[in-house]
Amino acid sequence: MAEEQEKDNTWLIAGVAIAAVIVLVVLLKQDETKHLASGAVSASNAEVDAKLSSKKTSNKTAQ
């Protein structure tokens, strides 16, 4: 008698796992870059640059 072979779902499971990881990475990346759209980073960078340039000029000693 011919025995029925069990269907091998290894590739299906691997494919679903890979797709889930890709979806999670895309979702987390979107969440991570949300703050860039608000312009807060460029405002913060401008403030830091202004403070650094004022420190460079105010640290000079008079001789």
Buried (B, 14 or more C-beta within 10 A) or exposed (E): EEEEEEEEEEEEEEEEEEEEEEEEEEEEEEEEEEEEEEEEEEEEEEEEEEEEEEEEEEEEEEE
